[in-house]
Amino acid sequence: MESTLNEKEIKLFSFEKANSEQVRGSETVFHGNHYFDLRIFTKLANGDYVPTKKGITINMALLPSLKEELNKI
């Protein structure tokens, strides 16, 4: 079973990065604040995925700016 410190987490998307890694985008709530989290998850021997330290978390208010900049690539 996956667990995080977030009060609420909604998985928005995920895709395989490698056999044992997954990139996951989530909307999270922590201390009443809403965030977008883009993180690498690694697969355990039992098949569960757990978050790694590799990733970013930004306030949801900044998501339009992030999308705008990514569209420039």
C-alpha positions as CSV (number, residue, x, y, z in Angstrom):
1,M,0.0,0.0,0.0
2,E,1.4,3.4,-1.0
3,S,1.5,6.2,1.6
4,T,2.5,9.8,1.6
5,L,2.5,12.7,4.1
6,N,-0.2,14.5,2.1
7,E,-3.7,15.0,3.4
8,K,-5.1,14.2,0.0
9,E,-3.5,13.0,-3.2
10,I,-5.2,12.6,-6.6
11,K,-3.1,10.8,-9.3
12,L,-3.6,12.7,-12.5
13,F,-1.3,10.6,-14.8
14,S,1.5,8.2,-14.8
15,F,3.8,6.6,-17.4
16,E,6.6,4.0,-17.3
17,K,10.1,5.5,-17.3
18,A,11.9,2.1,-17.0
19,N,11.0,-1.4,-15.9
20,S,11.1,-0.4,-12.3
21,E,10.3,3.3,-12.4
22,Q,7.3,5.4,-13.1
23,V,6.8,9.1,-13.6
24,R,3.6,10.3,-11.8
25,G,1.8,13.6,-11.8
26,S,-0.5,14.3,-8.8
27,E,-2.5,17.0,-7.2
28,T,-1.9,17.0,-3.5
29,V,-3.1,18.9,-0.5
30,F,-0.7,19.6,2.4
31,H,-1.6,21.8,5.4
32,G,-4.6,23.0,3.4
33,N,-2.5,24.2,0.4
34,H,-2.9,22.7,-3.1
35,Y,0.2,21.5,-5.0
36,F,1.1,19.8,-8.3
37,D,3.7,17.1,-7.7
38,L,5.7,15.5,-10.6
39,R,7.8,12.6,-9.1
40,I,9.6,9.4,-9.9
41,F,8.2,6.3,-8.2
42,T,10.2,3.1,-7.9
43,K,8.7,-0.4,-7.9
44,L,9.3,-2.6,-4.9
45,A,9.7,-6.4,-5.0
46,N,6.0,-6.8,-4.1
47,G,4.9,-4.6,-7.0
48,D,4.0,-1.5,-5.0
49,Y,5.3,1.8,-6.2
50,V,6.8,4.2,-3.6
51,P,7.9,7.9,-4.2
52,T,11.5,8.9,-4.4
53,K,13.1,12.2,-3.7
54,K,13.5,12.8,-7.4
55,G,10.8,15.3,-8.4
56,I,9.3,18.7,-7.9
57,T,6.3,20.0,-6.0
58,I,4.9,23.5,-6.9
59,N,1.9,25.4,-5.8
60,M,-1.1,24.8,-8.1
61,A,-1.2,28.6,-8.8
62,L,2.1,28.2,-10.6
63,L,1.0,25.4,-12.8
64,P,-0.2,27.7,-15.7
65,S,3.3,29.2,-15.8
66,L,5.0,25.8,-15.8
67,K,2.7,24.7,-18.7
68,E,3.5,27.8,-20.6
69,E,7.2,27.4,-20.3
70,L,7.1,23.6,-21.2
71,N,5.2,24.5,-24.3
72,K,8.2,26.6,-25.5
73,I,10.4,23.5,-25.6
